[in-house]
Amino acid sequence: MNTIKCTHCGKNIELSEALTKDIESSVLEAEHKKHLADLDEVKKESALEAQKQVEEAKVKAAEQAQSRLEIKMKDMQDEAAADKKDNQELRDQLKLLMQQLRESNKAKENAEIEMQKKLVVEEAKIRDAAEKTADEKQRLNLAARDKTIADLQKSLDEAQRKAAQGSQQLQGEIMELDLETTMVKAFRDDDIEPIAKGTKGGDIRQVVKSPRGTVCGVMLWEIKRTKNWVDGWIPKLKEDLRNEKANIPIIVTEVMPKSISDDIGTFNGVWICKPNTAVVLAALLRKSLLDAGLQKALAENRGTKADALYNFVTSHEFVQQIEAMVETYQEMTQQITKERTYYAKFWAERDAQAQRLLLGTANIIGSMQGHVGQSSMPKIKGLELLESGEDV
């Protein structure tokens, strides 16, 4: 059981459980009400304070918003001004780029036009060059085909390798074989001797002989088929010439030295020619060797004039001179016949015209004499014979 102490007398008073509960309930209720009242007071104060803070916050927020708005407006104005400036710069840059682009396109078009012109000119040059060299290349190509077939018969593998490489050595061999064959047919009295590969010397050794078999000199041929002329060929061929004890060095090449503009010429004491003129040059040089050989033979046998005359009459040169004179006579005769035929026709036409003119004049004079009388007409020189004939 619970007790409480009296505030007046100080004695302890026993309380029953129900009373205790009522008291506790009363005290709790009183405390609760006081608590509620305090809570309401606090709420009211908090609400006022909160409202005050809200108002202050609204004012502060409005001020901050206004300040931010002003800053934002200023930033936007600055950005607008900067954008305007940037846009102007971009427009200027775009204008400059468009101008440069137009100039670039124009330059490109001009370059294309110039290129087309150059292509047309180069095409014409290539076509002309191709037309000039077509026959020679065709002949060399046919010779190359024949040489390739011959090589295939000897060694199929070797020919396939050379054909695949298209080597200059093979082309040189073809040209050498072609020149050798051509000279053998053109100069049957001479000894045309090909020089073996790997041996010092030129490519072909031509021993010039007279119709009687007398050796008159040696021509040493070197065949080159390259894209560029090489000055080093000259001293090598001269050394080969001394070793072979030959008389005339010749280089056959498709590319001439810069100092030679024709198809035949001399360069540092060596004859240079293109393949299509090799036989012509050989004939000219051979003629000089034959003439020199003849003079040498005549000098050696000068003691007997009859022998010298016999040698000259039976020589190849005498026959050629007589043939040349006969050919010249035949040409002159043909020309005279043509001229005689032409002038005979021309003279006949002129004679007929003169006769018509003379007869016409006589008819006019005769008609006039018929009208005025023959005695009244003066004598005209050149018509007396006709007038006498008429009187008869």
BAMARMI-550221 format. One record per residue (C-alpha): residue number from 1; x, z, y. Coordinates in steps of 0.2 Angstrom, whole numbers, plus 5000, padded with zeros to 4 digits. Each point is the difference from the previous one (the first is absolute). Last residue first. Layout:
BEGIN
[NUM,[X,Z,Y]]
...
This chain:
BEGIN
[392,[5227,3947,5158]]
[391,[4994,5007,5017]]
[390,[4996,5016,4991]]
[389,[5017,5002,4993]]
[388,[5007,4997,5017]]
[387,[4989,5014,5007]]
[386,[5006,5012,4986]]
[385,[5018,4996,5003]]
[384,[4998,5002,5019]]
[383,[4992,5018,4997]]
[382,[5016,5010,5002]]
[381,[5002,4996,5018]]
[380,[4984,4997,5009]]
[379,[4998,4984,5009]]
[378,[4988,5001,5015]]
[377,[4982,4995,4997]]
[376,[4993,4985,5011]]
[375,[5006,4987,4989]]
[374,[4991,5007,4985]]
[373,[4983,5000,5008]]
[372,[4990,5014,5009]]
[371,[4988,5004,4986]]
[370,[5008,4994,4984]]
[369,[5017,5007,5007]]
[368,[4992,5017,5001]]
[367,[4994,4999,4982]]
[366,[5017,4995,4994]]
[365,[5009,5014,5010]]
[364,[4988,5013,4992]]
[363,[5002,4992,4983]]
[362,[5019,5001,5002]]
[361,[5000,5018,5005]]
[360,[4989,5004,4984]]
[359,[5012,4990,4990]]
[358,[5015,5010,5006]]
[357,[4992,5017,4998]]
[356,[4994,4996,4983]]
[355,[5018,4994,4995]]
[354,[5007,5016,5008]]
[353,[4988,5011,4990]]
[352,[5004,4991,4984]]
[351,[5019,5002,5003]]
[350,[4998,5018,5003]]
[349,[4991,5003,4984]]
[348,[5012,4990,4990]]
[347,[5014,5009,5008]]
[346,[4993,5017,4995]]
[345,[4997,4994,4982]]
[344,[5018,4994,4999]]
[343,[5006,5015,5009]]
[342,[4992,5012,4987]]
[341,[5006,4990,4985]]
[340,[5017,4998,5007]]
[339,[5001,5019,5004]]
[338,[4995,5004,4982]]
[337,[5012,4988,4993]]
[336,[5014,5006,5011]]
[335,[4996,5018,4995]]
[334,[5001,4996,4981]]
[333,[5016,4990,5003]]
[332,[5007,5015,5009]]
[331,[4995,5012,4986]]
[330,[5007,4989,4987]]
[329,[5017,4998,5010]]
[328,[5001,5019,5002]]
[327,[4997,5002,4981]]
[326,[5013,4987,4997]]
[325,[5013,5008,5011]]
[324,[4996,5017,4992]]
[323,[5002,4993,4983]]
[322,[5017,4993,5006]]
[321,[5005,5016,5007]]
[320,[4995,5010,4984]]
[319,[5009,4988,4989]]
[318,[5016,5002,5011]]
[317,[4998,5019,4999]]
[316,[4998,5000,4981]]
[315,[5017,4991,4998]]
[314,[5002,4983,4991]]
[313,[5004,4991,5017]]
[312,[5011,5015,5006]]
[311,[5010,5001,4984]]
[310,[5003,4982,4999]]
[309,[5006,4999,5018]]
[308,[5011,5015,4996]]
[307,[5006,4991,4985]]
[306,[5004,4984,5009]]
[305,[5008,5009,5014]]
[304,[5013,5008,4988]]
[303,[5012,5013,5008]]
[302,[4985,5009,5008]]
[301,[4996,5009,4983]]
[300,[5002,5018,5006]]
[299,[4993,4997,5017]]
[298,[4985,4990,4992]]
[297,[4997,5015,4988]]
[296,[5000,5012,5015]]
[295,[4989,4990,5010]]
[294,[4988,4999,4985]]
[293,[5000,5018,4997]]
[292,[4997,5004,5019]]
[291,[4985,4988,4999]]
[290,[4994,5008,4984]]
[289,[5001,5017,5008]]
[288,[4991,4995,5015]]
[287,[4986,4992,4990]]
[286,[4998,5016,4990]]
[285,[4998,5009,5016]]
[284,[4985,4989,5005]]
[283,[4993,4999,4982]]
[282,[5001,5019,4998]]
[281,[4992,5003,5017]]
[280,[4985,4989,4995]]
[279,[4999,5008,4983]]
[278,[4999,5018,5008]]
[277,[4987,4995,5013]]
[276,[4985,5008,4992]]
[275,[5010,5015,4994]]
[274,[5005,5005,5018]]
[273,[5017,4997,5006]]
[272,[5016,5008,5006]]
[271,[5018,4992,5000]]
[270,[5014,5013,5002]]
[269,[5013,5000,5013]]
[268,[4994,5015,5010]]
[267,[4982,4993,4999]]
[266,[4996,4982,4998]]
[265,[4983,4992,5001]]
[264,[4985,4993,4990]]
[263,[4981,5005,5001]]
[262,[5001,5001,5019]]
[261,[5001,5015,5012]]
[260,[5017,5007,4995]]
[259,[5007,5014,5010]]
[258,[4987,5012,4993]]
[257,[5007,4998,4982]]
[256,[4988,4990,4988]]
[255,[4988,5009,4988]]
[254,[4995,4988,4986]]
[253,[5017,4999,4993]]
[252,[5013,4988,4993]]
[251,[5018,5004,5004]]
[250,[5013,4987,5000]]
[249,[5019,5001,4998]]
[248,[5010,4983,5001]]
[247,[5017,4997,4992]]
[246,[5002,5010,4984]]
[245,[5016,5009,4994]]
[244,[4988,5011,4990]]
[243,[5009,5016,5006]]
[242,[5001,4993,5018]]
[241,[4981,4996,5000]]
[240,[4996,5017,4992]]
[239,[5009,5008,5015]]
[238,[4990,4989,5012]]
[237,[4984,5005,4991]]
[236,[5004,5018,5002]]
[235,[5005,4998,5018]]
[234,[4983,4991,5004]]
[233,[4988,5011,4990]]
[232,[5004,5015,5011]]
[231,[4989,4992,5014]]
[230,[4984,5005,4991]]
[229,[4984,4990,5004]]
[228,[4984,5009,4996]]
[227,[4985,4997,4988]]
[226,[5011,4995,4985]]
[225,[5002,4985,4989]]
[224,[5019,4996,5000]]
[223,[5008,4985,4991]]
[222,[5019,4998,5002]]
[221,[5007,4982,4997]]
[220,[5018,4996,4999]]
[219,[5005,4981,5003]]
[218,[5015,4993,4992]]
[217,[5010,4984,5004]]
[216,[5003,4982,4997]]
[215,[5003,5000,4981]]
[214,[5002,4982,4994]]
[213,[4987,4995,4987]]
[212,[4999,4981,5005]]
[211,[4983,5003,5008]]
[210,[5008,5013,5011]]
[209,[5000,5018,4995]]
[208,[4994,5016,5009]]
[207,[5002,5016,4990]]
[206,[4985,5011,5004]]
[205,[5002,5019,4996]]
[204,[4984,5009,5000]]
[203,[4996,5019,5003]]
[202,[5016,5005,5010]]
[201,[5015,5009,4993]]
[200,[5005,5015,4991]]
[199,[4992,5001,4983]]
[198,[4986,5012,4997]]
[197,[4987,4986,4997]]
[196,[5008,4984,4994]]
[195,[5004,4986,5012]]
[194,[4989,4985,4999]]
[193,[5010,4984,4998]]
[192,[4993,4984,5008]]
[191,[5013,4986,4995]]
[190,[4998,4985,5011]]
[189,[4996,4982,4996]]
[188,[4981,5004,4997]]
[187,[4997,5006,5018]]
[186,[4982,5001,5003]]
[185,[4994,5005,4982]]
[184,[5013,5013,4998]]
[183,[4997,5005,5018]]
[182,[4981,5004,4997]]
[181,[5004,5009,4983]]
[180,[5013,5011,5009]]
[179,[4988,5003,5015]]
[178,[4986,5006,4988]]
[177,[5011,5011,4990]]
[176,[5007,5008,5015]]
[175,[4983,5002,5008]]
[174,[4993,5008,4984]]
[173,[5016,5011,4998]]
[172,[4997,5006,5018]]
[171,[4982,5004,4996]]
[170,[5005,5010,4985]]
[169,[5013,5010,5010]]
[168,[4988,5003,5014]]
[167,[4990,5010,4987]]
[166,[4981,4997,4997]]
[165,[5000,5017,4992]]
[164,[4986,4996,4988]]
[163,[5007,4982,4996]]
[162,[5017,5007,4997]]
[161,[4993,5013,4988]]
[160,[4989,4987,4991]]
[159,[5015,4988,4999]]
[158,[5011,5013,4992]]
[157,[4987,5005,4987]]
[156,[4996,4982,4995]]
[155,[5018,4996,4997]]
[154,[5006,4982,4997]]
[153,[4984,4991,5000]]
[152,[4994,5011,5014]]
[151,[5015,4995,5010]]
[150,[4995,4982,4998]]
[149,[4982,5003,5005]]
[148,[5006,5010,5016]]
[147,[5012,4986,5004]]
[146,[4986,4987,4999]]
[145,[4989,5011,5011]]
[144,[5013,5003,5013]]
[143,[5003,4981,5001]]
[142,[4981,4998,5003]]
[141,[5001,5014,5013]]
[140,[5015,4992,5008]]
[139,[4991,4983,5001]]
[138,[4984,5009,5007]]
[137,[5011,5010,5012]]
[136,[5008,4984,5007]]
[135,[4983,4991,5002]]
[134,[4992,5015,5008]]
[133,[5014,5003,5012]]
[132,[4993,4991,5015]]
[131,[4982,5004,4997]]
[130,[5004,5019,4997]]
[129,[5009,5000,5017]]
[128,[4985,4992,5009]]
[127,[4988,5013,4991]]
[126,[5011,5015,5004]]
[125,[5002,4994,5019]]
[124,[4981,4997,5001]]
[123,[4996,5017,4992]]
[122,[5013,5008,5012]]
[121,[4991,4993,5015]]
[120,[4982,5005,4993]]
[119,[5007,5017,4996]]
[118,[5007,5002,5017]]
[117,[4984,4995,5008]]
[116,[4990,5012,4989]]
[115,[5013,5014,5005]]
[114,[4997,4996,5018]]
[113,[4981,5002,4998]]
[112,[5002,5016,4990]]
[111,[5011,5007,5014]]
[110,[4988,4995,5013]]
[109,[4986,5008,4991]]
[108,[5010,5016,4997]]
[107,[5005,5000,5019]]
[106,[4981,4999,5004]]
[105,[4996,5013,4988]]
[104,[5013,5012,5007]]
[103,[4994,4996,5018]]
[102,[4982,5004,4995]]
[101,[5006,5016,4991]]
[100,[5010,5005,5015]]
[99,[4985,4997,5012]]
[98,[4989,5010,4988]]
[97,[5013,5014,4999]]
[96,[5001,5001,5019]]
[95,[4981,5001,5002]]
[94,[5000,5013,4986]]
[93,[5013,5010,5009]]
[92,[4991,4999,5017]]
[91,[4984,5005,4991]]
[90,[5008,5014,4991]]
[89,[5008,5006,5017]]
[88,[4983,4999,5008]]
[87,[4992,5009,4986]]
[86,[5014,5013,5001]]
[85,[4996,5003,5018]]
[84,[4982,5001,4997]]
[83,[5003,5012,4986]]
[82,[5011,5011,5011]]
[81,[4987,5000,5013]]
[80,[4986,5004,4987]]
[79,[5012,5013,4993]]
[78,[5002,5008,5017]]
[77,[4982,5000,5003]]
[76,[4997,5007,4983]]
[75,[5012,5014,5002]]
[74,[4992,5004,5017]]
[73,[4983,5000,4992]]
[72,[5007,5011,4986]]
[71,[5008,5012,5012]]
[70,[4984,5001,5010]]
[69,[4990,5003,4984]]
[68,[5013,5013,4994]]
[67,[4997,5009,5017]]
[66,[4982,4999,4999]]
[65,[5000,5005,4982]]
[64,[5011,5015,5004]]
[63,[4989,5005,5015]]
[62,[4984,4998,4989]]
[61,[5009,5010,4986]]
[60,[5004,5013,5012]]
[59,[4983,5001,5007]]
[58,[4993,5000,4982]]
[57,[5012,5013,4994]]
[56,[4996,5011,5015]]
[55,[4981,4998,4996]]
[54,[5004,5003,4981]]
[53,[5010,5015,5005]]
[52,[4986,5007,5010]]
[51,[4988,4996,4986]]
[50,[5011,5008,4988]]
[49,[5003,5016,5011]]
[48,[4981,5001,5002]]
[47,[4997,4997,4982]]
[46,[5013,5013,4995]]
[45,[4993,5012,5012]]
[44,[4983,4997,4993]]
[43,[5006,5001,4982]]
[42,[5010,5016,5004]]
[41,[4984,5008,5007]]
[40,[4990,4994,4985]]
[39,[5013,5007,4988]]
[38,[5000,5016,5009]]
[37,[4981,5001,4999]]
[36,[5002,4995,4982]]
[35,[5013,5013,4997]]
[34,[4989,5013,5008]]
[33,[4985,4995,4990]]
[32,[5011,5001,4984]]
[31,[5007,5017,5005]]
[30,[4982,5006,5002]]
[29,[4995,4993,4984]]
[28,[5015,5007,4991]]
[27,[4997,5017,5008]]
[26,[4982,5000,4995]]
[25,[5004,4994,4982]]
[24,[5013,5013,4998]]
[23,[4988,5013,5006]]
[22,[4987,4994,4989]]
[21,[5012,4999,4985]]
[20,[5006,5018,5003]]
[19,[4982,5005,5001]]
[18,[4997,4993,4984]]
[17,[5015,5007,4992]]
[16,[4996,5018,5007]]
[15,[5011,5007,5013]]
[14,[5008,5017,4999]]
[13,[5004,5008,5017]]
[12,[5017,5007,5004]]
[11,[5000,5012,5014]]
[10,[5008,4997,5017]]
[9,[4986,5007,5010]]
[8,[4997,4986,5013]]
[7,[5008,4985,4992]]
[6,[4993,5004,4983]]
[5,[5012,4994,4986]]
[4,[4994,4988,4987]]
[3,[4999,5002,4982]]
[2,[4998,4988,4985]]
[1,[4994,5004,4983]]
